Amino acid sequence: MHNNQYLKAYFTLKNVKQSDIAKLLNKSISTIRRKNDNLGFTQKEILQIHNKYNIPIEVFFYDNTEEKDSNKFL
């Protein structure tokens, strides 16, 4: 399952607010909040955010099931 905890962490580390992303993508803040909560960014939006704030693209696609799967044998 995709998890946006790392994306939110990068936004915090880079001091990027939802209003900054909304302005960059020409969207409302509520739309950005929904996209952020559900990881609903398009490829184009991901590239725009990556290029503007240098956030690694992998962060948008973090999958925490690998961690859970690796812990099931412990």
N, CA, C and O of each residue as an XYZ file, in Angstrom:
296
protein
N       0.838     -1.179      0.000
C       0.000      0.000      0.000
C       0.883      1.243      0.000
O       1.850      1.340      0.757
N       0.541      2.160     -0.838
C       1.320      3.397     -0.889
C       1.040      4.228      0.348
O      -0.077      4.258      0.865
N       2.065      4.889      0.802
C       1.974      5.669      2.016
C       2.640      7.016      1.763
O       3.734      7.076      1.202
N       1.991      8.079      2.169
C       2.531      9.402      1.884
C       3.315      9.997      3.048
O       3.574     11.200      3.056
N       3.696      9.187      4.027
C       4.429      9.720      5.176
C       5.764     10.331      4.760
O       6.185     11.337      5.332
N       6.428      9.743      3.782
C       7.710     10.278      3.342
C       7.532     11.550      2.524
O       8.347     12.469      2.609
N       6.472     11.600      1.737
C       6.189     12.813      0.980
C       5.906     13.972      1.935
O       6.436     15.069      1.758
N       5.086     13.733      2.925
C       4.787     14.771      3.917
C       6.052     15.182      4.668
O       6.243     16.362      4.963
N       6.908     14.226      4.974
C       8.164     14.527      5.666
C       9.059     15.413      4.799
O       9.670     16.355      5.302
N       9.140     15.117      3.498
C       9.950     15.947      2.604
C       9.372     17.353      2.496
O      10.117     18.333      2.484
N       8.065     17.457      2.420
C       7.448     18.788      2.391
C       7.817     19.567      3.652
O       8.115     20.760      3.586
N       7.797     18.894      4.791
C       8.142     19.551      6.051
C       9.621     19.942      6.066
O       9.968     21.064      6.437
N      10.489     19.014      5.663
C      11.927     19.298      5.651
C      12.291     20.450      4.714
O      13.178     21.250      5.011
N      11.606     20.522      3.600
C      11.885     21.564      2.609
C      11.067     22.832      2.874
O      11.143     23.802      2.120
N      10.282     22.807      3.964
C       9.433     23.939      4.334
C       8.481     24.320      3.194
O       8.290     25.499      2.894
N       7.894     23.305      2.575
C       6.945     23.496      1.477
C       5.546     23.342      2.045
O       5.209     22.306      2.617
N       4.752     24.356      1.888
C       3.379     24.344      2.387
C       2.420     23.920      1.279
O       2.744     23.999      0.095
N       1.243     23.471      1.682
C       0.238     23.079      0.703
C      -0.119     24.257     -0.203
O      -0.414     24.074     -1.384
N      -0.089     25.451      0.351
C      -0.383     26.636     -0.467
C       0.695     26.847     -1.538
O       0.393     27.338     -2.626
N       1.941     26.483     -1.241
C       3.020     26.580     -2.232
C       2.770     25.615     -3.395
O       2.929     25.971     -4.562
N       2.381     24.401     -3.053
C       2.104     23.395     -4.077
C       0.880     23.819     -4.892
O       0.867     23.683     -6.115
N      -0.134     24.326     -4.216
C      -1.348     24.778     -4.910
C      -1.017     25.872     -5.922
O      -1.515     25.855     -7.047
N      -0.188     26.805     -5.524
C       0.191     27.892     -6.423
C       0.999     27.349     -7.607
O       0.766     27.743     -8.749
N       1.939     26.452     -7.337
C       2.765     25.868     -8.391
C       1.913     25.134     -9.431
O       2.146     25.254    -10.634
N       0.926     24.376     -8.950
C       0.112     23.541     -9.840
C      -1.169     24.238    -10.304
O      -1.946     23.680    -11.078
N      -1.375     25.459     -9.822
C      -2.574     26.229    -10.169
C      -3.848     25.476     -9.753
O      -4.791     25.336    -10.531
N      -3.842     24.996     -8.501
C      -4.968     24.253     -7.924
C      -5.340     24.897     -6.595
O      -4.585     25.706     -6.055
N      -6.498     24.537     -6.078
C      -6.904     25.038     -4.762
C      -6.165     24.259     -3.670
O      -5.676     23.154     -3.901
N      -6.097     24.845     -2.504
C      -5.434     24.188     -1.380
C      -6.183     22.911     -1.000
O      -5.553     21.911     -0.654
N      -7.513     22.929     -1.060
C      -8.277     21.723     -0.715
C      -8.005     20.598     -1.710
O      -7.981     19.428     -1.327
N      -7.801     20.936     -2.973
C      -7.456     19.917     -3.967
C      -6.096     19.319     -3.662
O      -5.915     18.106     -3.764
N      -5.141     20.154     -3.289
C      -3.800     19.661     -2.947
C      -3.864     18.789     -1.705
O      -3.168     17.777     -1.628
N      -4.678     19.159     -0.740
C      -4.826     18.357      0.473
C      -5.342     16.960      0.112
O      -4.831     15.961      0.619
N      -6.340     16.890     -0.751
C      -6.871     15.586     -1.168
C      -5.828     14.797     -1.956
O      -5.673     13.594     -1.749
N      -5.115     15.468     -2.856
C      -4.076     14.785     -3.631
C      -2.981     14.263     -2.710
O      -2.484     13.153     -2.901
N      -2.611     15.044     -1.731
C      -1.569     14.650     -0.786
C      -2.026     13.484      0.085
O      -1.248     12.566      0.344
N      -3.266     13.509      0.533
C      -3.777     12.434      1.387
C      -3.925     11.120      0.632
O      -3.726     10.048      1.203
N      -4.270     11.197     -0.633
C      -4.518      9.977     -1.413
C      -3.437      9.693     -2.441
O      -3.581      8.768     -3.241
N      -2.364     10.461     -2.438
C      -1.301     10.338     -3.436
C      -1.867     10.385     -4.849
O      -1.553      9.547     -5.694
N      -2.687     11.362     -5.076
C      -3.342     11.481     -6.368
C      -2.673     12.435     -7.324
O      -3.332     12.957     -8.223
N      -1.378     12.685     -7.164
C      -0.684     13.578     -8.079
C      -0.471     12.884     -9.424
O      -0.166     11.692     -9.477
N      -0.633     13.638    -10.498
C      -0.372     13.093    -11.825
C       1.134     13.080    -12.069
O       1.906     13.672    -11.315
N       1.535     12.395    -13.138
C       2.958     12.366    -13.485
C       3.482     13.768    -13.741
O       4.581     14.113    -13.306
N       2.711     14.564    -14.434
C       3.121     15.931    -14.733
C       3.289     16.738    -13.441
O       4.257     17.484    -13.291
N       2.347     16.585    -12.516
C       2.424     17.310    -11.250
C       3.628     16.860    -10.429
O       4.310     17.680     -9.813
N       3.885     15.557    -10.423
C       5.038     15.030     -9.698
C       6.326     15.638    -10.247
O       7.202     16.043     -9.483
N       6.435     15.698    -11.564
C       7.631     16.290    -12.179
C       7.755     17.777    -11.852
O       8.859     18.265    -11.611
N       6.645     18.492    -11.842
C       6.689     19.918    -11.496
C       7.165     20.107    -10.056
O       8.013     20.958     -9.788
N       6.627     19.324     -9.142
C       7.031     19.423     -7.733
C       8.495     19.025     -7.580
O       9.255     19.690     -6.876
N       8.884     17.946     -8.237
C      10.277     17.476     -8.193
C      11.229     18.563     -8.701
O      12.238     18.857     -8.060
N      10.912     19.144     -9.831
C      11.789     20.159    -10.420
C      11.870     21.424     -9.574
O      12.934     22.034     -9.476
N      10.771     21.820     -8.969
C      10.749     23.055     -8.176
C      11.422     22.874     -6.811
O      12.174     23.743     -6.368
N      11.149     21.740     -6.142
C      11.594     21.575     -4.760
C      12.643     20.478     -4.576
O      13.065     20.210     -3.451
N      13.067     19.842     -5.671
C      14.098     18.813     -5.636
C      13.748     17.668     -4.684
O      14.602     17.162     -3.957
N      12.485     17.277     -4.703
C      12.027     16.147     -3.905
C      12.178     14.895     -4.766
O      11.659     14.856     -5.881
N      12.873     13.877     -4.277
C      13.084     12.671     -5.089
C      11.760     12.057     -5.545
O      10.803     11.983     -4.775
N      11.719     11.630     -6.768
C      10.498     11.060     -7.342
C      10.094      9.796     -6.592
O       8.904      9.505     -6.468
N      11.067      9.044     -6.091
C      10.764      7.814     -5.364
C       9.870      8.059     -4.157
O       9.102      7.180     -3.767
N       9.961      9.230     -3.569
C       9.164      9.561     -2.388
C       7.670      9.506     -2.713
O       6.861      9.153     -1.855
N       7.308      9.850     -3.933
C       5.903      9.843     -4.329
C       5.354      8.427     -4.460
O       4.139      8.230     -4.446
N       6.231      7.448     -4.586
C       5.812      6.074     -4.838
C       6.251      5.112     -3.743
O       6.337      3.906     -3.975
N       6.525      5.628     -2.562
C       6.961      4.781     -1.459
C       5.893      3.730     -1.166
O       4.708      4.049     -1.077
N       6.311      2.495     -1.018
C       5.405      1.380     -0.761
C       5.820      0.712      0.538
O       6.881      0.092      0.604
N       5.003      0.831      1.565
C       5.378      0.295      2.875
C       5.068     -1.194      3.021
O       5.350     -1.756      4.080
N       4.509     -1.855      2.024
C       4.243     -3.285      2.139
C       5.537     -4.082      2.156
O       5.584     -5.169      2.732
N       6.590     -3.558      1.531
C       7.878     -4.255      1.554
C       8.408     -4.365      2.975
O       8.954     -5.399      3.361
N       8.247     -3.296      3.755
C       8.701     -3.325      5.139
C       7.896     -4.337      5.939
O       8.464     -5.087      6.732
N       6.586     -4.370      5.744
C       5.731     -5.309      6.477
C       6.059     -6.743      6.085
O       6.115     -7.625      6.941
N       6.275     -6.978      4.789
C       6.608     -8.325      4.327
C       7.935     -8.804      4.890
O       8.074     -9.981      5.225
N       8.907     -7.917      5.000
C      10.219     -8.323      5.508
C      10.191     -8.585      7.000
O      11.057     -9.296      7.510
N       9.215     -8.026      7.723
C       9.125     -8.213      9.164
C       8.298     -9.444      9.552
O       8.299     -9.826     10.722
N       7.600    -10.066      8.618
C       6.719    -11.164      8.997
C       7.474    -12.426      9.423
O       6.891    -13.310     10.050
N       8.761    -12.516      9.088
C       9.536    -13.673      9.482
C      10.334    -13.432     10.754
O      11.064    -14.315     11.202
N      10.205    -12.259     11.336
C      10.960    -11.942     12.559
C      10.216    -12.368     13.807
O      10.711    -12.174     14.917
